[in-house]
Amino acid sequence: MVALHPILVVIAAGTLVCVFARAAMHKATDLTMFMHTMGGYRLLPAALLTPAALGLLVLEIAVILGLIVPATRPFAAGVALILLVIYAGAIALNLVRGNTHIDCGCGGAGQGLSWYLVARNGVLGMLCLVAMASLLPVEMTAIAWLSAAAGILSAILLFAGIEKLIDNWSWLQASNRTFEQHNHEGHD
């Protein structure tokens, strides 16, 4: 296995903790809505939505806790990677089906399905691989911990900024279609 500087591993694991905490909080605060979202994916029978939603919530909380504890970090990062592959696969399958007008269920403000989400999960999967790495024997000083915290904050802000750009782009595309339909109807 590859050995990396601890700062890189801490940034990767910390970023994943934040992403999975957001997703778990979304599920925990409105499990019924999350089950409705899962139903929109049309991948499970209705009878399995509740146990699947609860199972995903438990797994996400376990991933969060496991990423925080150094001894369990590699295993937790592996579970996170599997979850991200499952999520990306479900999104991609629905995009291919043309089922794009459902919430992704990722957490936060509602967000429709897009290839961006599949790519985002791919990037997060790469962070899982970094979080799984063994550590070089380098001491983490106070400056190193501050650098890692700054890296985590930067990664989270970058993801939030990209999500907002994607949301705005989607809104702009929908507005343009509405304008073109209205403009076309006025010239008939």
TORKOL-4160 file (C-alpha; in steps of 0.2 Angstrom, whole numbers, padded with zeros to 4 digits, m for minus):
188
<pt num="1" X="0000" Y="0000" Z="0000"/>
<pt num="2" X="0006" Y="0018" Z="m0004"/>
<pt num="3" X="0012" Y="0028" Z="0011"/>
<pt num="4" X="0007" Y="0047" Z="0011"/>
<pt num="5" X="0011" Y="0062" Z="0021"/>
<pt num="6" X="m0002" Y="0062" Z="0036"/>
<pt num="7" X="m0008" Y="0080" Z="0031"/>
<pt num="8" X="m0014" Y="0073" Z="0014"/>
<pt num="9" X="m0023" Y="0058" Z="0023"/>
<pt num="10" X="m0031" Y="0070" Z="0036"/>
<pt num="11" X="m0037" Y="0082" Z="0023"/>
<pt num="12" X="m0045" Y="0067" Z="0013"/>
<pt num="13" X="m0053" Y="0059" Z="0029"/>
<pt num="14" X="m0059" Y="0076" Z="0036"/>
<pt num="15" X="m0067" Y="0081" Z="0019"/>
<pt num="16" X="m0076" Y="0064" Z="0018"/>
<pt num="17" X="m0081" Y="0066" Z="0036"/>
<pt num="18" X="m0089" Y="0083" Z="0032"/>
<pt num="19" X="m0097" Y="0076" Z="0016"/>
<pt num="20" X="m0105" Y="0061" Z="0025"/>
<pt num="21" X="m0110" Y="0071" Z="0040"/>
<pt num="22" X="m0120" Y="0082" Z="0028"/>
<pt num="23" X="m0128" Y="0067" Z="0020"/>
<pt num="24" X="m0132" Y="0058" Z="0036"/>
<pt num="25" X="m0139" Y="0074" Z="0044"/>
<pt num="26" X="m0150" Y="0076" Z="0029"/>
<pt num="27" X="m0157" Y="0058" Z="0031"/>
<pt num="28" X="m0158" Y="0059" Z="0050"/>
<pt num="29" X="m0168" Y="0075" Z="0050"/>
<pt num="30" X="m0181" Y="0069" Z="0037"/>
<pt num="31" X="m0180" Y="0050" Z="0035"/>
<pt num="32" X="m0198" Y="0050" Z="0027"/>
<pt num="33" X="m0192" Y="0062" Z="0013"/>
<pt num="34" X="m0176" Y="0052" Z="0010"/>
<pt num="35" X="m0187" Y="0036" Z="0008"/>
<pt num="36" X="m0198" Y="0046" Z="m0005"/>
<pt num="37" X="m0182" Y="0051" Z="m0014"/>
<pt num="38" X="m0175" Y="0033" Z="m0014"/>
<pt num="39" X="m0192" Y="0028" Z="m0021"/>
<pt num="40" X="m0190" Y="0040" Z="m0035"/>
<pt num="41" X="m0174" Y="0031" Z="m0041"/>
<pt num="42" X="m0185" Y="0015" Z="m0044"/>
<pt num="43" X="m0172" Y="0003" Z="m0039"/>
<pt num="44" X="m0180" Y="m0005" Z="m0024"/>
<pt num="45" X="m0197" Y="m0012" Z="m0020"/>
<pt num="46" X="m0207" Y="0000" Z="m0008"/>
<pt num="47" X="m0206" Y="m0013" Z="0006"/>
<pt num="48" X="m0187" Y="m0012" Z="0006"/>
<pt num="49" X="m0186" Y="0008" Z="0006"/>
<pt num="50" X="m0187" Y="0009" Z="0025"/>
<pt num="51" X="m0174" Y="m0004" Z="0029"/>
<pt num="52" X="m0163" Y="0003" Z="0015"/>
<pt num="53" X="m0164" Y="0021" Z="0021"/>
<pt num="54" X="m0160" Y="0016" Z="0039"/>
<pt num="55" X="m0146" Y="0005" Z="0033"/>
<pt num="56" X="m0138" Y="0019" Z="0023"/>
<pt num="57" X="m0140" Y="0031" Z="0038"/>
<pt num="58" X="m0131" Y="0018" Z="0050"/>
<pt num="59" X="m0118" Y="0015" Z="0037"/>
<pt num="60" X="m0115" Y="0034" Z="0034"/>
<pt num="61" X="m0113" Y="0037" Z="0053"/>
<pt num="62" X="m0101" Y="0022" Z="0055"/>
<pt num="63" X="m0091" Y="0029" Z="0040"/>
<pt num="64" X="m0090" Y="0046" Z="0049"/>
<pt num="65" X="m0085" Y="0038" Z="0066"/>
<pt num="66" X="m0073" Y="0026" Z="0057"/>
<pt num="67" X="m0064" Y="0040" Z="0047"/>
<pt num="68" X="m0061" Y="0049" Z="0063"/>
<pt num="69" X="m0052" Y="0035" Z="0072"/>
<pt num="70" X="m0035" Y="0032" Z="0064"/>
<pt num="71" X="m0035" Y="0013" Z="0067"/>
<pt num="72" X="m0052" Y="0011" Z="0058"/>
<pt num="73" X="m0049" Y="0025" Z="0045"/>
<pt num="74" X="m0043" Y="0013" Z="0030"/>
<pt num="75" X="m0058" Y="0002" Z="0033"/>
<pt num="76" X="m0070" Y="0016" Z="0034"/>
<pt num="77" X="m0063" Y="0024" Z="0019"/>
<pt num="78" X="m0066" Y="0008" Z="0010"/>
<pt num="79" X="m0084" Y="0007" Z="0015"/>
<pt num="80" X="m0086" Y="0025" Z="0010"/>
<pt num="81" X="m0079" Y="0021" Z="m0007"/>
<pt num="82" X="m0092" Y="0007" Z="m0009"/>
<pt num="83" X="m0106" Y="0018" Z="m0004"/>
<pt num="84" X="m0100" Y="0032" Z="m0017"/>
<pt num="85" X="m0099" Y="0019" Z="m0031"/>
<pt num="86" X="m0117" Y="0013" Z="m0027"/>
<pt num="87" X="m0123" Y="0031" Z="m0026"/>
<pt num="88" X="m0114" Y="0035" Z="m0042"/>
<pt num="89" X="m0121" Y="0019" Z="m0051"/>
<pt num="90" X="m0139" Y="0023" Z="m0045"/>
<pt num="91" X="m0137" Y="0041" Z="m0052"/>
<pt num="92" X="m0130" Y="0035" Z="m0068"/>
<pt num="93" X="m0143" Y="0022" Z="m0071"/>
<pt num="94" X="m0157" Y="0035" Z="m0068"/>
<pt num="95" X="m0148" Y="0047" Z="m0080"/>
<pt num="96" X="m0148" Y="0034" Z="m0094"/>
<pt num="97" X="m0166" Y="0030" Z="m0090"/>
<pt num="98" X="m0170" Y="0049" Z="m0092"/>
<pt num="99" X="m0176" Y="0050" Z="m0074"/>
<pt num="100" X="m0167" Y="0066" Z="m0070"/>
<pt num="101" X="m0181" Y="0076" Z="m0061"/>
<pt num="102" X="m0179" Y="0068" Z="m0044"/>
<pt num="103" X="m0168" Y="0075" Z="m0029"/>
<pt num="104" X="m0151" Y="0066" Z="m0028"/>
<pt num="105" X="m0154" Y="0063" Z="m0009"/>
<pt num="106" X="m0136" Y="0069" Z="m0006"/>
<pt num="107" X="m0140" Y="0082" Z="0008"/>
<pt num="108" X="m0143" Y="0100" Z="0008"/>
<pt num="109" X="m0154" Y="0109" Z="m0004"/>
<pt num="110" X="m0163" Y="0099" Z="m0017"/>
<pt num="111" X="m0152" Y="0095" Z="m0032"/>
<pt num="112" X="m0158" Y="0086" Z="m0047"/>
<pt num="113" X="m0148" Y="0071" Z="m0055"/>
<pt num="114" X="m0134" Y="0076" Z="m0066"/>
<pt num="115" X="m0117" Y="0069" Z="m0073"/>
<pt num="116" X="m0109" Y="0081" Z="m0062"/>
<pt num="117" X="m0115" Y="0071" Z="m0047"/>
<pt num="118" X="m0107" Y="0055" Z="m0054"/>
<pt num="119" X="m0091" Y="0065" Z="m0057"/>
<pt num="120" X="m0091" Y="0072" Z="m0040"/>
<pt num="121" X="m0093" Y="0055" Z="m0032"/>
<pt num="122" X="m0078" Y="0049" Z="m0043"/>
<pt num="123" X="m0068" Y="0063" Z="m0035"/>
<pt num="124" X="m0074" Y="0059" Z="m0018"/>
<pt num="125" X="m0069" Y="0041" Z="m0022"/>
<pt num="126" X="m0051" Y="0047" Z="m0025"/>
<pt num="127" X="m0051" Y="0055" Z="m0008"/>
<pt num="128" X="m0057" Y="0038" Z="m0001"/>
<pt num="129" X="m0041" Y="0030" Z="m0009"/>
<pt num="130" X="m0030" Y="0044" Z="m0001"/>
<pt num="131" X="m0039" Y="0041" Z="0016"/>
<pt num="132" X="m0035" Y="0022" Z="0015"/>
<pt num="133" X="m0016" Y="0025" Z="0012"/>
<pt num="134" X="m0004" Y="0021" Z="0026"/>
<pt num="135" X="0005" Y="0036" Z="0034"/>
<pt num="136" X="0023" Y="0041" Z="0032"/>
<pt num="137" X="0032" Y="0042" Z="0049"/>
<pt num="138" X="0031" Y="0060" Z="0050"/>
<pt num="139" X="0025" Y="0069" Z="0066"/>
<pt num="140" X="0010" Y="0080" Z="0065"/>
<pt num="141" X="0015" Y="0097" Z="0072"/>
<pt num="142" X="0003" Y="0111" Z="0077"/>
<pt num="143" X="0006" Y="0119" Z="0060"/>
<pt num="144" X="0003" Y="0103" Z="0051"/>
<pt num="145" X="m0014" Y="0101" Z="0060"/>
<pt num="146" X="m0018" Y="0119" Z="0055"/>
<pt num="147" X="m0013" Y="0116" Z="0037"/>
<pt num="148" X="m0024" Y="0100" Z="0037"/>
<pt num="149" X="m0039" Y="0110" Z="0044"/>
<pt num="150" X="m0036" Y="0123" Z="0031"/>
<pt num="151" X="m0036" Y="0110" Z="0018"/>
<pt num="152" X="m0052" Y="0102" Z="0024"/>
<pt num="153" X="m0060" Y="0119" Z="0024"/>
<pt num="154" X="m0054" Y="0123" Z="0007"/>
<pt num="155" X="m0060" Y="0107" Z="0000"/>
<pt num="156" X="m0077" Y="0109" Z="0007"/>
<pt num="157" X="m0079" Y="0127" Z="0001"/>
<pt num="158" X="m0073" Y="0121" Z="m0016"/>
<pt num="159" X="m0086" Y="0107" Z="m0017"/>
<pt num="160" X="m0100" Y="0120" Z="m0011"/>
<pt num="161" X="m0095" Y="0132" Z="m0024"/>
<pt num="162" X="m0095" Y="0120" Z="m0038"/>
<pt num="163" X="m0112" Y="0113" Z="m0032"/>
<pt num="164" X="m0119" Y="0131" Z="m0032"/>
<pt num="165" X="m0112" Y="0134" Z="m0050"/>
<pt num="166" X="m0120" Y="0118" Z="m0055"/>
<pt num="167" X="m0137" Y="0123" Z="m0047"/>
<pt num="168" X="m0136" Y="0140" Z="m0056"/>
<pt num="169" X="m0131" Y="0133" Z="m0072"/>
<pt num="170" X="m0146" Y="0121" Z="m0071"/>
<pt num="171" X="m0158" Y="0135" Z="m0066"/>
<pt num="172" X="m0151" Y="0146" Z="m0081"/>
<pt num="173" X="m0154" Y="0131" Z="m0093"/>
<pt num="174" X="m0172" Y="0129" Z="m0087"/>
<pt num="175" X="m0175" Y="0148" Z="m0088"/>
<pt num="176" X="m0168" Y="0148" Z="m0106"/>
<pt num="177" X="m0179" Y="0134" Z="m0111"/>
<pt num="178" X="m0194" Y="0143" Z="m0104"/>
<pt num="179" X="m0189" Y="0159" Z="m0113"/>
<pt num="180" X="m0187" Y="0151" Z="m0129"/>
<pt num="181" X="m0204" Y="0142" Z="m0128"/>
<pt num="182" X="m0212" Y="0158" Z="m0123"/>
<pt num="183" X="m0203" Y="0168" Z="m0137"/>
<pt num="184" X="m0207" Y="0154" Z="m0150"/>
<pt num="185" X="m0225" Y="0154" Z="m0145"/>
<pt num="186" X="m0226" Y="0173" Z="m0148"/>
<pt num="187" X="m0221" Y="0171" Z="m0166"/>
<pt num="188" X="m0233" Y="0157" Z="m0171"/>
